[in-house]
Amino acid sequence: MLGSTHGTLTTDFRARVVACGEEPHASVVSLPTATRQGGLDVSGRPLHLAVPDLDRFFRPRSVAVVGASDAEGRPNTGITRQLIAWSERVGARLHPVHPTRTSVFGLACFPAVGALPEPVDLAVLLVADPLPVIEELGEAKVPFAVAFASGFAETGEAGAAAQARLAAAVERSGLRLLGPNTNLNAFERFRDDLEGPAIALITQSGHQGRPLHALQELGIRLSHWAPTGNEADLETADFLAYFAQLPEVGAVACYVEGLKDGRSFLLAADRAARAKVPVVAVKVGRTEAGAEAAASHTGKLTGADQVVDAAMRQFGVIRVDGLDELQDTAALLARARPPQAEGVAVYSISGGTGAHFADLATAAGLTLPALSPAKQAELHTWIPEYLNVANPVDNGGHPVGDARGRKIIDAILADPAVGVLICPITGPFPPMSDRLAQDLADAAEATDKLVCVIWGSPVGTEDAYRTTLLGSSRLATFRTARNCVTAVKAYLDHHRFTDRYRSPFEDAPRTPSPSFRKAQNLLRPGRQLSEHAAKQLLRAYGIRVPREQLVTSAAAAVRAAGPVGYPVVMKASGPRLAHKTELGLVKVGLTSASQIRDAYRELTDIARYESVDLDGVLVCQMIDRGVEMMVGVTHDALFGPTVTVGLGGVLVEVLHDAAVRVPPFGERDARDMLGELRGRALLEGVRGGAPVDVDALVEVVLRVQRMALELGDDLTELDINPLVVLGRGQGAVALDALAVCR
């Protein structure tokens, strides 16, 4: 799918819209029907994602291999051999297809897919150009195909055009395509002797998924692998939505170079959040270099990273930086039971180890509650009195070598404030480390609380590690403290998030508000609105602005000052006029008619000198108290309209302290945005200042979101700065605004 998703739907989106309340595999409906049944929001964007029935992809009954070969030395020969083995494992019948062969590896070979003796669920295309085969597959009603060929969008403009032709052919055919530029990872061998919830894997680069595939050697079960490649058709969102509904999947791990469509991804993440299935992702593109490398690899937009980060957080996707963090976090989230408490207890045989880990955990935002006096007294029955057992708990070493070790562990886990026990073992010291490892494994089996171990030995061949720790399906074992902290924080955050999660798509507006009709008449296509016109737009949506009048003469300015009320502010107003203060086009604190006349002349003289096109001069109410904030709307290439809130005035440019959300979102998200600001203390009152009207600020954010949803592409940018938030109960006032129309 290529093209913008803002305001209007791409062709691919049209095929994915389903009516509210339908089952995941419901047939698609036309846009008019979807609109009548509530399948679209007010701006025409889908509220639900049609999930492809990928059961037939991963467990086909019959497979056609187009371009199959058994000639020695040919690349297709090795692939064909692997596909034959995979088909046998999943119980599928494989049919080689080649125009000049009668058999391949002893199997009857057919000249074309249409000549096969039975319908085919999956066609694997081992051809350099899959485009000519797509029409044939459509005629044969093949539901799924895989294209390994490269040379498409990852190669540049010509390749992108070739991929667009391929995508169009796939859409006409009715089949669903994985690739191009993918590989054999979907047909890997997964161990069937492992139990417990599994990790489903989605990667755009096959090699980046290799470390996670190796998790099976540590006893972690994997169930599926989707190497999405260039995503000409099937994309990350399709597999995420599908995996989130599978009962065997405990977590989804993703390596994402670029999202094909931001809206589809959020709809899929929403489905996972509602199902309480953790999604852990490495998303390339935090830096300019990473973004450029990802584009050259997959030919997709990486998206403004701040927006990507905020959107993932908004829908509960846990973003990590490295593949090692991806492995450990996904493994923990897949297997751990929900927490019974958020407190973390650290237990070690060394005071130094405990103190070091406590620093790391606290810095990461984990809570280490002090154990109760009664609990400390109990622990001191086994631990010398001179050692600290408040949390971290230091046992001094010797108790782990006898029966006291298990009693200490059980006592800590019995504390109602403790939901997670973490034991760093910095190195092997048999026999005590062996006894400690076994006690931890046994305790983990006997509790519903999470028990984590950090095995700090660089060797990793010790029996206590390989057999005892990794052999336990209930222990979470790590090799580094950082990965443990990252995973535990993600575990607690995920459950806190899903426990309170409500899909924002459920409450997204379906019909325009009365404000929308007023606003339409104020927009000027292709133009930046004057400040006066932009404020009229805000008024249409119920956002308070100061008393003001637009005048075109000094005499009119003097007359306007009376009803506005002294002192006044005078500002030049005109389209395409920004940064008025820098040009000297703002005068504040005017208290007399003579000052107003002088200010009018000076403003108009500067405007003529600077060749500024004015529609007049604003005489405005002066508001000199409150906290200055900024609220705005911009358009992101992946997600469409986004809403930003941050500190206003010049601070927005100096501190870059802002939070972002992708509509739709609710009041809780609006309040969470304020909580993310480094300067949030200003809203609560500092240095004797009174708290401001946070409720009014939240209301402005929600009204701006409504503007973003309803006006869609017609409003490409909105900047309310400053928005002065007054004392509690006094509201918020937009002192200045900039609006740009498409």
N, C-alpha and C positions, 0 to 999 in steps of 0.2 A: 504494500500500500504506500503510495507516494502522495505528497501534497499536504496542505494545511488541514488541521482538524478544528480550527477556530471558527465558531459561528455556524459553519455549514458542515455537512457530513461528507467524508470521502466515500467512494463507492464501496470500499471494504467495510466501513462502518455500517453502511446500509444493510449489509449482509449479516451483521452481528447483533442488530438490535432485536431484543425480545421483549414481549410485554411483561409488565410487573406481575410477579406471582407465578410465572411459568417455571417449569422444571428446567434444570440445566441443559438438557438435550432437546428442549422444545424447538420446533421448527421456526425458522426466521419469519418475520412478518414485514410487510411493506411499511414505509415511513408513515403514511397517513394512518394506518391501523395502529402502529406503535404510538403515535401521538394521541389518538383517541383513548388508548388503553393506559396511558401514563408511562410509556417506555422511554420518553425523552424529557429532558429538563426544559426550562423556559427558553434556553438559547438553542435548542435543537440537538443537544448532545445526549448520547445514550446514557441511561441509568442502569443498564444491565448488560452483561456480556454473555453472548451465546457461547457455551462451552462445547467445543467439538468432542465427539465421542471417540476419544483416542484409544479406547480398548482395542479396537480393530487395528490400530497402528502398532501397539506394543505386543498384542497377542493375536496376530492375524491367523486366519484359517488357511490362507494360501498366499504365496508370494511369487511375483514375477521378477526375474533379474534380467533387465534389458541390457544387452551387451555382455552377457555371460561368456566366460572363456575358461578353457582348461589348457591352453597353449603355454608351455613352459616359458618363463621369462617375461610374460605379459603382466602388467599391474592388475588388470581385471581378473586374472586367474587367482591370485591370492585373495582378493575381495570375494570372489565367487565361492571359494573354499570356506571362508569365514561365514558367509551367509548360509551356506548349506548346513554348517555345524549349528549356527544359531537357530535355524528353522527346525532342526531336529529337537533342540532343547525346548522350544516353545510349542512344539507339536503342530507346526505348519507344513503344508506341502509346498515344495519349491519347484518352480517351472523356469528353466533357462529359456531366454528369448534371444535369438541371433539369426540374421537373415541367411547366413551361409553354413550353418552347422546343423547337424541332425541329432547330435548328443553332446552333452557336457558333463564330464565326470560320471558317465554312465546313465545320466538322466536324459530323457527325451527332450530335445530342444525344438522350439517352435519359431517360425519366421517372424511372427508379430504377436502382439498381445491379443489381438482379435481372434487369433487362431487357437488360443488356449482352450482346453477342454472344460474349464469351469470358471466361474467368476473369481476375480482376484481382489483381495483386500488391500494389498500393498505392492507397489511397483518400485523397485530399486533401479535407478537409471545410471548405468555405467557408461555413459556417452558424453562426449566433449560438449555437445550442444543439445540440451534437453528440450529445447523449444519445439522441434518437429514432432517429438513423441507425445507432447501434452495433449494435442487434439485427439490422437488415437486412444489415449487413456480415458479421455472424457467420453468418447463414443462407446468404450467398453465398460463404462460406469465404474471405473476403479476409484475407490474413495480416497486413497492416500498414496503419495509417491515421495521418494527421496531423491534429490539431485546432488551428487558430489561435486560436479564440475565447478571450477573456479573461473576467474576472468570476468566477474560481474562488477557490482557496485564498489567492491574493494579496490578496483584498479583505476577508478577515475570516472570522468564524464561519459566516455564511450561505454564503459562497462555498466554504468548506472542506467544508460538508455537501454542496453540489452536486458538488464534486469527488469526494467519497467515493461518491456515487451513480454518477458517471461511471466511476470505477475499478471498482466492483462490476459494472457492466454490461459493461465491457471484459473482465473476468475470465470472466464467464459466456459471452461471445461466442467466446472462444478467439483473438481477434486481438491484436496488439501495437500500442499507441498511443503516438505521440510527441505530447507536449503534455498539457493545453491550454496556452494562453498562450505559444505558440512562434511562429515566423515562417518566412520563406522561406530562411533561411541554409543549410538542408540542400540547397537546389537552386541554390546559387551556381555560377557559372562558374569552373572552375579551369584555370589555364594547363596546356596539354599539351606545351609546348616545353621544360619544365625537367626536368633529370635528377637522379638521385641519390635517396637516401632522403627520404621525405616526412614532413611533420608532419600528424597528424590532430588536429582541433580539437574540443573539447567545451566548450560555454558554456551557462550558464543565462540569460545576457543576451546577446542577439544583438549589440547595439552594442559590448559589451566584447570581442567577437571581431574587430571590424573592423580594429584595428591588425595583428592576426596575418594576416588575409586579405591585407593589403597587403604582407606579406613577399614575396609573389610578385614584386613590383616590384623587390625586391632580389635576385632569383634563387633564392629559397628555395621549394621545391616544397611545395604543400599537396595532400592527397589527399581528405580528407573533412571535413565540418563537421556536428556534431550539436548543434543548439540545443535543449536538453532542456526548457526552460520549467518548468512546474510538476511534471512527472514523475508524473502520475497513474498511469502504467504504466512505460514504458521510462524508465530512469534513467541517471545518469552511469556507474554500475557496468556496465550492459549494454554501453554503447558502449566503455568502457575495455577490458573483456574481449575484445570483438570486434576492436577496433583492434590490440590487443597480439598477435594471431595473424596479422595481415596482413603478408606479406613486404615490401611496399613502404613500410610505416610505420617510420620511424626514431625517432620520438618522438611522444608524445601530450601536447598542451598543453591545460590545463583552466582554465576560470574557473568556480569553484564558489561559489555563494552559500549553499547549504545542502545537506547530504547527506540523501537520502531515507532511507537505511538504512546505518548504519555497517558492519554485518557484510558486506553485499553489496559495499560499496566495498573493504573489506580483501581479500575474496576475489578481486576483480578486480585490485587492486594486486598481490596475490600472483602472479596469473597473469602480469602484466607483468614482475614481478621475475624469475620463473623463465625467461621468454623474453628477459630482459636488454633489454627495451624501456624507455627512460627515460620517466618520467611527471613532468611539471612542472606545478605548480598554483598559481594564486592562489586562496586560500580566504578569503572575506570572513568577518568576525566576530572579528577580533583585539581589537576594542574593543566596548564596549556599544553605542555609536552605530552601528557597522557591523553588529552582530548584529541590531539593531532594524530597520535599513534593509533588510537581506537578508530578514528575515521578512516585511516588508510587501511585498516584491517577489515572492517565490516561495512564501511560506507554508510554509516548512520550518524545522526545528530547525537552528540553526547549530552547536550542541554546545559544551560547555565547551572553550574554545580551547586550553588546555594539553593536554587529552586529544586533540583533533584533531591538534595539532602532533606529539605523541608518536606517535600511531597512524600518521600519514603517514611520519614518519621511520623507524618500526619496519618499514614495508613498502616503504621505498625511494622514496616519493613526494617529489620535490624541491619544497619550498614556497618560493615567492618572494612579494614584496610588491606589485610593480607590473607593469603590462602591458608596460612596456619591458623589465623583467627577464625576464618570461615569453617575450617574443619572442626575445631574444638567447640565453637559456639553452636554450630548446627548439631553436632553429636550430643552435646549436653541438652539442648532444647528438645531434641527428638525423644530422649529417653527419660528425662526427669519428670517426676510427678509435680503437680502444682504445689507451690510453697504454702506451708502452714503459718509462717511468719516471715517477716522481712529481715529480721536480725541475723547477722553473720557472726559466728564465733570462730576464732582462730586458735588452734591447738598445736603446740609444738614442743619439742624436747629442748629448745634453746630460747632463752629470752631475747637474744639478738635476732633470731629468725622470726619470732613472733612480732617483735617491734617493727622490723623491716616490712613484713607483709601487712601489718596493720596500717602503716603509712600508705602503702600502695592501694589498699582497699578503700581507705577513707578518702584519698585523693580522687578515686574513681567514682565516689558517690555512694559507696556501700555504707550501711549502718552497722557499727559494732557496739551493741548495747552492753553496758556493764551488767554482769551477772548479779543476781540478788545476793544480799549478805548471807541468806540461808544457803544458797547454792555454793557460794564461796566457802562457807564453813564445811559443807559436805565434801567439796573437793580437797580441802585441807586434811581430811581424814586419810587421804592417800598421797598427798603432795606436801612437802615440807612447808612450814608456816612462812618461812622467809621468801618464798617464791610468789610472784604475782599470779593470781588466778581470776582477776576481775574480767578479763578479756582484752588482749590475748591471754590464753592459759598456758603457763610455762610449767612443765612437770619436772624439769631438771634432768631428765634422761632415764634414770633407773626404773621408774614405774612401768615403762613400756615393756620391760623384759619379763614381767610376771603378771599375775592376775589383776593387779591394780590397773593396768592399762585399759582393759576393756571396761572396767567399772567407771573410769574417768570419762571415757567416750560416751557411755550410756548416760551418765549424769549430765553432761553438757547437752546432749540431744534432748533430754527430758525437760530442759528449761523452756517454758512456753514462749519466751521472747526470741528463741533461736529457731530459725528456719533452715539455715545452711551451716554446716560445719566444714571448715577448710583446715587440712593438715598438711603443711609444707614439710617434706622430707628432703633435706638438702643433699643427702648422699647416702649410699648404702653403708650400713655398719652392722653386718650380721653378728650375732643372731637377733639383736634388738630390732633392727629394721624389718626383718622378716616377721617377727611377732607383731610389730605395730601394723604392718600391712595387712596381716591376717585379721587382727582385731578390727581394723577399719572396714574390711570387706564383710566380716560377720555382722558388725553393727549396722552397716548399710542395708543388709538383707533384712534386718529386724525392725527397721524404721521406715516411715513414709517421708522423712526429711531428707534433704539432699546432703550427701557426704562427698566432698571433693578432696583429692589428694594431688599434690604436686611432687612428682618424682624428679628430683633435681640432678640425678646422676647423668653425666654426658654419655655414659656407656649404653644403657638401655637394654642390656642383655641379661640383667640379674633375674633370678627366678622370682623374687618377690614382685618385680615389676611385670615380667612377661606372663607369669602364671597367676599369681595371686591378684594383683590389681587389675590387669587387663582381662583376667578370667571372670571378673565380677560384672554382671549386667546392671548392678545397682550403683556401683561406684562411678564417679566421674573422675578420670585420671588425666592429668596435664603434665607437660614437660617444662612449662615456664609459668612463672607467677603472673606475668602480664596477661597471658591467654586465659588463665583461670579467672582473674579479675574481670576481664572483658566478658567472658562467658557467663559468669554469675550475675553481673550487672544486667546483661541482656536477658537472662532468665527471669529475674525479678521484674524488670521493666516490661517484658512481654506479658506476663500474667497480670500485672497491674493494668496494662493497657487494654487487654482483651476483656478483663472483668468489667470495665466501664465502657467498652466500645459500643457505639451505636452508629450504624452506617449513615454517613451524611447524605447518601443518595436517597435514603428513605424519606427524608424531609426536604429534598431539593424542590424548589418551586417549579411547578409545571405550567403555570399560566402567568402572563405578564401582570405586573401591578399597575394601578392607576398612574403611578409615577412614570412608568415607561412611556405612556402616551404623551405626557407632558415633555419628557426628555427628548423624544424623537423630533419635536418641533424646534428644539434648541440646538441640535447638532448641525454642523456645517461640514459636509463631506470634503475631505482633503485639506482641512484647515486647522490651525491651532486657535482655540477660542480665546477671546480676551478674558482678563480676570473677571470682569463684570458678567460676561456670558457664562464663564465656568461656574461662578457662584450661583447663577440662576439654575444651572444644572444641579448643583448641590441642593438648592432649595426644593427642586422638584422631588428629590428623594428624602426630604425632611431633615436635611443636615443644616444646622443652624449657622448663619453667617452674620456678621455685624450689620447694624443699621448703616445704610449707605445710599448715596445717590450718584448717578452718572451725570456730569454736567459738561457743557461745551463753552462756557464763558465764565469770567471771573465773577460777574454779578450773580450768575446762577449758583456759583460755588458758595458765595456768601449767604444766599438765601437757603441753600441746602444745609448749612451748618446748624441752623436753628433746630429743625426737627431731628437732625442726627445727634446733636448735643455736643457742646464743647467739653474738653478739647477734642480736636479731630485729627485725622490722618488724611493726607491727600496723596494720591498715587496716579501716575499715568496708566491708562488702560487702552490696550489695543491688541489685535491679533499678532501672533508671532513675537510677542514681547515677553521676554523672560529676564531674570536677573535685574530687576528694576533698581534695586538698591545700589548695585555696582555702577549704574549709569547716573545715579543721583536723581532718580525719578520717584522717590518716596520722601515725603516730608511729614514729620510726626510732631505731636504736641502743640498744634496751632490753637491759639486761644482768642484770636481777635479777627475782625473783618479785614483789617489791613494786612495781617499776616497771611490770611487766605488769599487776598488779591495778589500779594507778592509771590506767594507760592505757586499760584496758577500760572503767572507769567513765566516764572523760572522753569516750571515743568514743561510748558509748551515750547520755550526757547531751546531747552536741552533736546526735546524730541525732534525739533526741526534740525538742529545741528547734527544729531545722531541718525537722521533720516528714519525716524521711528514713525510708523503709521498708527495714529491714535484714533480711537473712537470716542475719546473724551477723557475726563479726569474724574476719578472717584473721590468723593468726600465721605470718609468712613468714620464710624464710631471707633474711638481709641480704647483698646483693652490692653492694659499693661500689667496684668497679674496672671498667675497660673503657670502651668508647665507646658512648654512648647513640644508638640509631637508632630509626626508626619504620618499620613495615611495615603497610600497610592495604589494604582493599578498599572501593571505593565503586562505585556504579552510575551510568553515564553514559547520558543519554537516547538517544544514538545507538549507542554501542558495547557497552552492557551492562556486565558486571563489568570493572573496571579495577584494576590493582595498582599501589600507590605505595610507594616507599621513599625515605627521606630522613633527615636528621639528626633525632634524637629529643629527648625532654625538652621544655623550653621553647623550644629552638632552632627546632623545627618551626613554631612560631607567629611567632617573631621574624624568622627568616631566609627562611622559605618556600623552603627548599632541598630540592627533591624531584624525583624522576623517575618517569614514569608509563609503563606498558605495558598493552596490551590482550591478554588471553589469547586463544589459546595463544601461548606463547613459550618459548624454550629457555634453556639455561644461558648461552649467549653473550649473549643479550639481557639476562639478569639481571645479568651482569657489566658490560655496557655501561651499564645504569642507574646503577650505582655510579660509573662513569667520568664520568657527566654531572653529578655533584654538585659544587658549588663547594667543599664541605667534605670532598672525598674524601681529602685529605691526612691527615685525622685517622685514617683507617683504616690508613695507612701508617706512622704514628708521627711525632709532631712534638715538638720541644723535648725530645728525649731519650726520648720515650715509645716503647714497643715496638709493632711492628705487631700488628694484631688478626687474628682468625680470619675472614678474608674468605670462605673456602670455606664456613664455617658460616653466615654471613650470606646467601650466595647460596642455600644449601640451604633456609633459612627462606623466602626470597622464592619459591622454586619450590614449596614446600609450601603456602604461602598461595595461590599461583596455583591449585594443585590444589583447594583449598577453594572458590575463586571459581568454578571450572569446574563442580565437582560439586554445590555447594549452590545455585548459580544465584540465582534470585530469593528463595529462602528465607533467604539471608543478605544483607541489604541493605547492611550496613556492618560492617566489622571494623577495629579500630584497636589495633595492638600498639605501645604507647608507654609507657615505653621498652623497647626490645629491647636489652639490654646485650650487646655483642659483646666477648668476652674475648680474651686473648692467643692467638697462633697455636696451633692444636691443642686449645684449651680450649672451643670452642663458643660458643654464644650463648644467652641466657636471656631469656624474655619476662617482665618484672617486672610488667607491668600489661596489661590487655586490655579492650576494650569491643566488644561484639557486639550488633547489632540484627537481629531476625528480622522477616520480612514478616508 
